Amino acid sequence: MPTSRLRWKGALVLMGTLLAVSSTARATDVNGFLEPAGEGVVVVSFTAESYDEFWAGANKVHEPALGTVSTNSTTLFAQHGLTDRVSLVANLPYVNTRGDGLAGFSERGLQDVAALLKVRVGAIGGSVRSSLVLAGGIRTIASDYEGNKPVSIGDGTADGLLRLVYLMQAGRFYWSQQVGFDARGGEAPNGFPVYTELGYGFGKATVSLLYNGYWADGGTDIGEPGFTFPSNEDETQRVGAKLYGQLSESWGVVAHGFTTLSGRNSGDTTGFSAGLVVRY
């Protein structure tokens, strides 16, 4: 594959990290693509998502006090190549969330800033290319928001993030598989994120299928005695699809839709995002 096409394919799949959500208990997901030394990509995206049912523990319910909870997120994402084997990733969302129910819950502000260092620790060439990427970093609050609310923009914690990613490329097809561990601060239980991307390129477009899973290591259920929202056993499984279009050597656009398959102490969310991608 020519170098320019390989570099753009790395940009195509970066939007997998931009599945904006209304709780920091979700994963900061990454794929196995890195940027060449001295080059990078910046993505600005807008996400709209909503739910009118949620899981209290394992039971799905509707709460009139909440009504339909809508969340709009504007996210700035960047990945920069420090060397050909090391990239720095940063992510910062501004979130506006509100419920239209009787209680009138709402909150807006900067959510959490996250930064990870991605290192390619091994690679195998040939017609089918494989690589292994190790990533580690932090996520912490970016504003003074309240985390212990039924409708909140985050959990208000400082977390350590660890990711291991396998990437396979064969012609225009790629498969990226992440497993991870979130060492969460405060009352929030630690978590285990899993993220899968399957993609195929068609000329200047790439279509990707996505899967996100997040499992918590214990925690409380909504409604049980003494629970807090940051301490919830917040779990979810989502699927989505993404379409990327390359406009020029430096510009691209992306659209992404997703829905929730199952959850625990989380919203039955569906959503859509669109973004602008700039290479430098």
Order of alpha helices (4+ residues) and beta strands (2+ residues): alpha-beta-beta-beta-beta-beta-beta-beta-beta-beta-beta-beta-beta-beta-beta-beta
